[in-house]
């Protein structure tokens, strides 16, 4: 018994075992999630088994290896309570799984998490892309009167393919940071042109172009010696304050425009047409379902998986309104808190603030804020920072000059 107890204590003392448990669960969860967005067949039993194993593995990591500070323990408790209340009110497990991944990533390298994301997501999306061109799986092509033929390249919908590309590039840009080169910027602009031409996904095209401009401008301001120190300071000051609140501010704007929307208002009606009736759909959601604290069951009927538009089409694309209606006001508040807290934690890392601002803009129209198979940035809350305060950012190096 003493030998068994000793080995058990050794296992508990070995943080690498906890890391292995997390990544085993994370890879299963991520692989299953990304695969489900493709047109590859997915057996229901295998899907449930992968999900169950990922929950067990990450749960073991949390129970056996997580050590929380008092403030972190309070927040972890809030996540557990909220996810439980959402499940009881709506039967959705999404918030529980999202919270589980956030808690499971504690003391794990965020850089490793993102590298695994790039590897798993990149491989599956690439396989779907090639397989759709070879005819192994269907390449859904949506014919429109005004926007031409929009292709999904093996993903369930054309904008979902574009979203995968946007998030893959965003993660890559964030990891590269000041090591981005001309080839990366040019290649990314070519990817944006490809997405616009073949998918006509305007949101992700604009998001990718903004990404190139923002990261390039940031690297020029921070890296060019002839730029004045005052300008560098103002740039850092702006992002360390405005970057923190980018998501709550944009969420507020999305709510305001949706609540005020009326087809009789020419400006709001023009915006509604530009963003494919998203304001009208959001307003309809407010009128039909209203405010709840913990969410409610709402069937979102979209275009994914078929070229035929369903007669009962109803899908809220704005992430903030989607979360508010389906998972409740409290959940929306906790989601925004997670991102603001992550920005506070990484306020020394301008590249993280750039990424969250771009994510916040994208999610005004797209619904992927809670979907880790697209967006892994919420896992930054408890994981180890990619960049430290004194070494890895261009901005911090200029402080020593």
Residue, then its C-alpha position, 0 to 999 in steps of 0.5 A: x500500500x505504501x508503494x502504491x501511495x508513493x507512486x500516486x503522490x509522485x504522479x500528482x507531483x508531476x505536472x507533465x502528467x496533468x499537461x498530458x491529460x489536458x492535451x489528450x482531452x483537448x485534441x479529442x474535443x478539438x478534432x471532433x469539433x472541427x471534423x463536425x464542421x466538415x462534410x466528412x461523415x461522423x458517426x454519432x456514437x464516435x462523436x459522443x465517445x470522443x466528447x465523453x473521453x475529453x470531458x473525463x480527461x480534462x476533468x481529471x486534470x482539473x481535479x488532480x492538478x489544478x491549484x487555484x488562488x482564492x480569486x480564481x477559485x471564486x471565478x471557477x465556481x461562478x463558471x460551474x454554477x452558471x454552466x449548470x443553470x444554463x443546462x437546467x434552463x435550456x438543456x445546452x451543454x455548450x457553456x459547461x464544455x467551454x468552461x471545462x476547457x478554460x479551467x482545464x487549461x490552467x497552468x498550461x502553455x497558451x503557446x502550446x494550446x495554439x500550436x495544437x489548434x493550428x495543427x489539428x484544425x489546419x490538417x482537418x480543414x486542409x483534408x476537407x478542402x482537398x477532398x472536396x476538390x477531388x470529389x471525395x466529399x461534396x463541395x457545397x456551392x450556393x448560387x445567388x443572384x447578386x453574389x455569384x456562386x459561393x463555395x464551401x470547399x468541404x465545410x458545411x457552409x461557405x462562411x464557416x470555411x472562411x471563418x476557419x481560415x480567418x481564425x487559423x491566420x489570426x492564431x498564426x499572426x499572434x504567435x509570429x508577432x514581430x517575426x512576421x515578414x512580407x511573405x506572410x502579409x502578401x500570402x494572407x492578402x492572397x488568401x483574403x482575395x481567394x475567400x472573397x472570389x470563391x466564397x464571397x465571405x465579405x466579413x472574413x475577407x474584411x477581417x483578414x485585411x484588417x488583420x494584415x493592416x493592424x499587425x503590419x502597422x503595429x510592427x512598423x510603429x514598434x520596430x522602426x527606429x525613426x518612429x518617435x518614442x512619443x508615438x510608440x508610447x501613444x500607440x501602446x497606451x491606446x491599445x492597453x486601454x482601448x484594447x481591453x474594452x473593445x469587446x464590451x463596447x462592440x457588444x454594446x453597439x451590436x445590441x443598440x443597433x439591433x434594439x433600435x432597428x426598424x425597416x422605416x429607418x433608412x440608415x439602419x435599413x441600409x446597414x441591415x441590407x449590407x449585413x444580410x438582414x442580421x439586424x432584422x433577425x436579431x430584432x425578431x429574436x428579441x421580440x420572440x424570446x426576450x430576456x432570460x438570465x440563464x438562457x432558453x432552448x431556441x432552435x437555430x435553423x441555418x443554411x449549413x450542410x445543404x444548398x437548399x434554404x430551409x423554409x423556417x430559416x432563423x439564425x442569429x449570427x451576431x455572437x453577442x445576441x446569440x449568447x444573450x438569447x440562447x444562454x442568457x444575460x448572466x452568461x453573456x456577462x461572464x463571457x465578456x468578463x473572461x475576455x476583459x480579464x484575459x486582456x488585463x492579464x496580457x495587457x503587456x502583449x500588444x499582439x494579444x490585444x490586436x487579436x481580441x479586437x479583431x475577434x470582437x469585430x468579427x463576432x459582431x456579425x459571426x457566431x463563433x465566439x464560444x466555439x473553441x473549434x474556431x476560436x481558442x482565445x478564451x483559453x488564455x484566461x488561466x493558461x501561461x502567457x505566450x509573451x512575458x513582460x520583459x522579453x518577447x514583445x517589441x514594445x517591452x524592448x523599447x522600454x529599455x532604450 
